[in-house]
Amino acid sequence: MEDTIPYIKTNHSLIITCVNNAAECYLEKSLLLHQPIGSVFNANFDVSNSIKTIYQGKVISFSKHKINSGFCFVFNISDDEVDEQLDFFK
């Protein structure tokens, strides 16, 4: 099951320490490791347990979970482009 659910692990300082295989389908691991998760995804990850942001033109939703070594962020990337999700403005 772990291989089918995309997640990113961070330490307590929110520095990315692990990108699992399922997450690598969406994200380039080498660009993420050892980077602050908030800077990579341009969002504030230390305030809420549920974070929604835009990454490479896609809407990405994170669910934050406390683990012994820091945090685990399970995520889902919407198949819809951002422009499609903002159609209600038209």
Backbone as ProteinMPNN parsed JSONL, in Angstrom:
{"seq_chain_A": "MEDTIPYIKTNHSLIITCVNNAAECYLEKSLLLHQPIGSVFNANFDVSNSIKTIYQGKVISFSKHKINSGFCFVFNISDDEVDEQLDFFK", "coords_chain_A": {"N_chain_A": [[0.823, -1.198, 0.0], [1.985, 1.214, 0.686], [3.491, 1.921, -1.511], [1.672, 2.903, -3.311], [0.557, 5.217, -2.401], [1.255, 8.548, -2.569], [3.765, 10.357, -0.83], [5.625, 12.708, 1.169], [8.314, 12.975, 3.368], [9.41, 14.904, 6.144], [11.851, 16.435, 8.332], [11.694, 17.645, 11.759], [12.103, 20.315, 11.356], [10.933, 20.818, 8.981], [12.338, 20.201, 6.666], [12.793, 18.497, 3.679], [13.192, 15.042, 3.717], [12.628, 12.605, 2.594], [11.221, 11.185, -0.312], [8.753, 9.239, -1.458], [8.363, 6.313, -3.667], [5.884, 6.414, -5.058], [5.357, 9.129, -4.998], [7.378, 10.08, -6.581], [6.443, 9.753, -9.13], [5.16, 12.072, -9.692], [6.779, 14.148, -8.854], [10.094, 15.525, -8.961], [12.507, 13.942, -7.376], [15.256, 14.571, -6.84], [15.326, 17.325, -6.91], [13.95, 18.037, -4.667], [14.843, 16.884, -2.215], [16.35, 17.665, 0.894], [15.502, 20.264, 0.9], [13.547, 23.053, 2.143], [10.183, 22.322, 2.708], [8.15, 24.222, 2.577], [9.247, 26.268, 1.002], [9.669, 24.954, -1.429], [7.067, 24.32, -2.292], [5.787, 26.71, -2.026], [4.119, 27.466, 0.209], [2.639, 27.671, 3.507], [3.533, 25.401, 5.717], [3.668, 24.898, 8.42], [1.521, 25.716, 9.936], [-1.032, 24.58, 9.503], [-2.833, 21.417, 9.261], [-3.819, 20.67, 6.891], [-3.129, 21.445, 3.679], [-3.35, 23.34, 0.757], [-2.134, 24.024, -2.413], [-0.498, 25.404, -5.353], [1.384, 23.714, -7.721], [3.648, 23.559, -10.245], [1.614, 24.281, -12.077], [-0.513, 22.654, -11.355], [-3.099, 21.788, -9.027], [-2.353, 20.944, -5.766], [-2.924, 19.004, -2.934], [-2.166, 18.666, 0.428], [-1.936, 16.518, 3.25], [-1.083, 16.673, 6.527], [0.848, 14.725, 8.76], [1.949, 13.763, 11.939], [5.008, 12.189, 12.718], [7.543, 10.1, 14.233], [10.122, 11.022, 13.445], [9.605, 13.505, 12.424], [7.524, 14.892, 10.143], [4.954, 13.587, 7.992], [3.786, 14.094, 4.815], [1.095, 13.406, 3.095], [-0.115, 13.416, -0.177], [-2.222, 14.694, -2.863], [-2.584, 15.185, -6.256], [-4.405, 17.229, -8.329], [-6.029, 16.362, -11.347], [-6.963, 18.303, -12.948], [-6.145, 21.274, -14.632], [-5.026, 24.394, -13.268], [-6.27, 26.615, -14.445], [-8.655, 25.505, -15.375], [-9.952, 24.967, -12.971], [-10.559, 27.458, -12.126], [-12.605, 28.357, -13.662], [-15.1, 29.228, -12.798], [-14.922, 31.96, -12.418], [-15.378, 33.12, -14.787]], "CA_chain_A": [[0.0, 0.0, 0.0], [2.853, 2.379, 0.776], [3.977, 2.27, -2.843], [0.626, 3.507, -4.127], [0.154, 6.495, -1.808], [2.385, 9.475, -2.629], [4.013, 11.162, 0.357], [6.929, 13.318, 1.406], [8.632, 13.075, 4.789], [10.323, 15.979, 6.531], [12.254, 16.413, 9.727], [10.901, 18.582, 12.56], [12.314, 21.665, 10.802], [10.233, 20.826, 7.698], [13.261, 19.985, 5.557], [12.421, 17.227, 3.039], [14.162, 13.967, 3.935], [12.242, 11.404, 1.851], [10.152, 11.249, -1.311], [8.549, 7.819, -1.765], [8.277, 5.956, -5.089], [4.628, 6.907, -5.64], [5.491, 10.584, -5.156], [8.317, 10.34, -7.677], [5.679, 9.798, -10.39], [4.685, 13.45, -9.861], [7.774, 15.125, -8.427], [11.473, 15.136, -9.194], [13.106, 13.733, -6.058], [16.553, 15.239, -6.683], [15.104, 18.76, -6.696], [13.23, 18.243, -3.418], [15.552, 16.445, -1.018], [17.127, 18.624, 1.688], [14.934, 21.604, 0.713], [12.381, 23.333, 2.996], [8.954, 22.006, 1.978], [7.41, 25.463, 2.355], [9.855, 26.985, -0.121], [9.459, 24.186, -2.656], [5.665, 24.377, -2.718], [5.305, 28.075, -1.819], [2.973, 27.421, 1.127], [2.992, 27.632, 4.918], [3.251, 24.042, 6.16], [3.756, 24.742, 9.865], [0.335, 26.255, 10.593], [-2.229, 23.76, 9.322], [-2.662, 20.008, 8.911], [-4.356, 20.509, 5.551], [-2.55, 22.512, 2.877], [-3.646, 23.28, -0.676], [-1.298, 24.984, -3.11], [-0.321, 25.153, -6.78], [2.743, 23.283, -8.027], [3.804, 23.314, -11.68], [0.34, 24.456, -12.761], [-1.526, 21.715, -10.857], [-3.498, 21.956, -7.635], [-1.873, 19.845, -4.934], [-3.47, 19.042, -1.577], [-1.371, 17.912, 1.381], [-2.451, 16.187, 4.571], [0.098, 16.602, 7.389], [0.756, 13.734, 9.829], [3.122, 13.729, 12.823], [5.707, 10.915, 12.865], [8.648, 10.23, 15.195], [11.254, 11.776, 12.914], [9.158, 14.819, 11.927], [6.182, 14.909, 9.581], [4.697, 12.925, 6.727], [2.795, 14.834, 4.047], [0.437, 12.63, 2.046], [-0.675, 14.422, -1.08], [-3.003, 14.356, -4.036], [-2.498, 16.219, -7.294], [-5.598, 17.269, -9.159], [-5.797, 16.19, -12.777], [-7.398, 19.517, -13.629], [-5.242, 22.411, -14.637], [-5.488, 25.498, -12.432], [-7.193, 27.441, -15.226], [-9.957, 24.831, -15.408], [-10.576, 25.07, -11.664], [-10.97, 28.849, -11.928], [-13.627, 28.661, -14.67], [-16.261, 29.884, -12.205], [-14.749, 33.391, -12.478], [-15.77, 33.601, -16.125]], "C_chain_A": [[0.863, 1.256, 0.0], [3.329, 2.84, -0.594], [2.929, 2.95, -3.71], [0.183, 4.87, -3.611], [1.354, 7.441, -1.828], [2.526, 10.278, -1.33], [5.444, 11.677, 0.373], [7.122, 13.348, 2.915], [9.593, 14.23, 5.006], [10.803, 15.727, 7.957], [11.404, 17.436, 10.483], [11.034, 20.029, 12.073], [11.688, 21.832, 9.424], [11.168, 20.825, 6.487], [12.961, 18.602, 4.985], [13.548, 16.21, 3.183], [13.862, 12.723, 3.098], [11.108, 11.726, 0.883], [9.923, 9.802, -1.74], [8.357, 7.591, -3.27], [7.007, 6.485, -5.752], [4.691, 8.415, -5.88], [6.407, 10.937, -6.32], [7.634, 10.333, -9.041], [5.271, 11.227, -10.723], [5.784, 14.485, -9.653], [9.181, 14.614, -8.717], [12.228, 15.131, -7.862], [14.384, 14.548, -5.857], [16.415, 16.739, -6.442], [14.491, 19.054, -5.332], [14.032, 17.925, -2.167], [16.409, 17.557, -0.429], [16.675, 20.072, 1.49], [13.79, 21.819, 1.705], [11.1, 23.12, 2.189], [8.144, 23.271, 1.673], [7.942, 26.264, 1.179], [9.6, 26.276, -1.442], [8.048, 24.378, -3.188], [5.005, 25.73, -2.469], [4.039, 28.107, -0.963], [3.494, 27.333, 2.557], [2.579, 26.285, 5.507], [3.27, 23.876, 7.677], [2.52, 25.215, 10.612], [-0.844, 25.284, 10.589], [-1.88, 22.306, 9.031], [-3.194, 19.688, 7.525], [-3.913, 21.71, 4.718], [-2.915, 22.288, 1.417], [-2.838, 24.385, -1.343], [-1.238, 24.625, -4.592], [1.142, 24.817, -7.016], [2.799, 22.896, -9.493], [2.465, 23.319, -12.412], [-0.769, 23.517, -12.336], [-1.853, 22.045, -9.406], [-3.056, 20.721, -6.864], [-2.368, 20.051, -3.505], [-2.65, 18.118, -0.685], [-2.155, 17.673, 2.66], [-1.243, 15.902, 5.455], [-0.128, 15.636, 8.543], [2.06, 13.723, 10.62], [3.688, 12.312, 12.864], [6.896, 11.155, 13.799], [9.771, 11.136, 14.705], [10.88, 13.168, 12.397], [7.726, 14.771, 11.461], [6.132, 14.106, 8.279], [3.563, 13.686, 6.044], [2.291, 13.941, 2.917], [-0.212, 13.642, 1.114], [-1.441, 13.817, -2.244], [-2.866, 15.512, -5.02], [-3.731, 16.113, -8.161], [-5.213, 17.095, -10.622], [-6.178, 17.43, -13.567], [-6.316, 20.583, -13.562], [-5.848, 23.515, -13.781], [-6.518, 26.338, -13.182], [-8.587, 26.823, -15.272], [-10.684, 24.971, -14.079], [-11.064, 26.487, -11.376], [-12.029, 29.28, -12.937], [-14.818, 29.406, -14.086], [-16.135, 31.405, -12.211], [-15.256, 33.971, -13.795], [-17.254, 33.849, -16.206]], "O_chain_A": [[0.503, 2.255, -0.623], [3.545, 4.033, -0.805], [3.268, 3.52, -4.747], [-0.501, 5.604, -4.324], [2.364, 7.17, -1.177], [1.548, 10.805, -0.801], [6.332, 11.161, -0.305], [6.206, 13.702, 3.657], [10.466, 14.503, 4.182], [10.236, 14.914, 8.687], [10.493, 18.029, 9.905], [10.172, 20.863, 12.35], [11.881, 22.857, 8.77], [10.844, 21.368, 5.432], [12.884, 17.631, 5.738], [14.696, 16.473, 2.825], [14.738, 11.879, 2.909], [10.166, 12.443, 1.219], [10.816, 9.193, -2.33], [8.21, 8.539, -4.042], [7.054, 6.953, -6.889], [4.137, 8.913, -6.859], [6.232, 11.969, -6.967], [8.189, 10.852, -10.009], [5.061, 11.562, -11.889], [5.723, 15.579, -10.216], [9.422, 13.407, -8.716], [12.541, 16.182, -7.303], [14.566, 15.154, -4.801], [17.292, 17.354, -5.836], [14.508, 20.201, -4.884], [13.912, 18.625, -1.161], [17.095, 18.288, -1.144], [17.386, 21.001, 1.871], [13.121, 20.854, 2.076], [10.952, 23.681, 1.103], [7.522, 23.367, 0.616], [7.168, 26.872, 0.44], [9.344, 26.921, -2.459], [7.851, 24.575, -4.386], [3.802, 25.882, -2.677], [3.026, 28.69, -1.348], [4.647, 26.965, 2.788], [1.397, 26.059, 5.765], [2.92, 22.806, 8.175], [2.485, 25.116, 11.839], [-1.571, 25.186, 11.577], [-0.766, 22.0, 8.606], [-3.041, 18.567, 7.039], [-4.275, 22.849, 5.013], [-2.8, 21.175, 0.903], [-2.852, 25.534, -0.9], [-1.856, 23.654, -5.027], [2.034, 25.539, -6.57], [2.075, 22.002, -9.932], [2.212, 22.466, -13.263], [-1.864, 23.57, -12.895], [-1.001, 22.518, -8.654], [-3.347, 19.592, -7.26], [-2.244, 21.139, -2.943], [-2.46, 16.943, -0.997], [-2.937, 18.519, 3.095], [-0.465, 14.993, 5.168], [-1.149, 15.701, 9.227], [3.145, 13.68, 10.041], [2.942, 11.346, 13.024], [7.212, 12.302, 14.114], [10.309, 11.931, 15.476], [11.755, 13.925, 11.978], [6.808, 14.626, 12.269], [7.13, 13.969, 7.57], [2.503, 13.893, 6.636], [2.974, 13.747, 1.911], [-0.797, 14.623, 1.574], [-1.333, 12.632, -2.561], [-3.016, 16.677, -4.65], [-4.062, 15.04, -8.666], [-4.195, 17.619, -11.074], [-5.769, 17.593, -14.716], [-5.659, 20.755, -12.536], [-7.064, 23.556, -13.594], [-7.533, 26.73, -12.606], [-9.587, 27.539, -15.215], [-11.91, 25.082, -14.057], [-11.887, 26.693, -10.485], [-12.317, 30.472, -13.047], [-15.486, 30.147, -14.806], [-17.139, 32.093, -12.026], [-15.526, 35.168, -13.896], [-17.755, 34.255, -17.255]]}, "name": "protein", "num_of_chains": 1, "seq": "MEDTIPYIKTNHSLIITCVNNAAECYLEKSLLLHQPIGSVFNANFDVSNSIKTIYQGKVISFSKHKINSGFCFVFNISDDEVDEQLDFFK"}
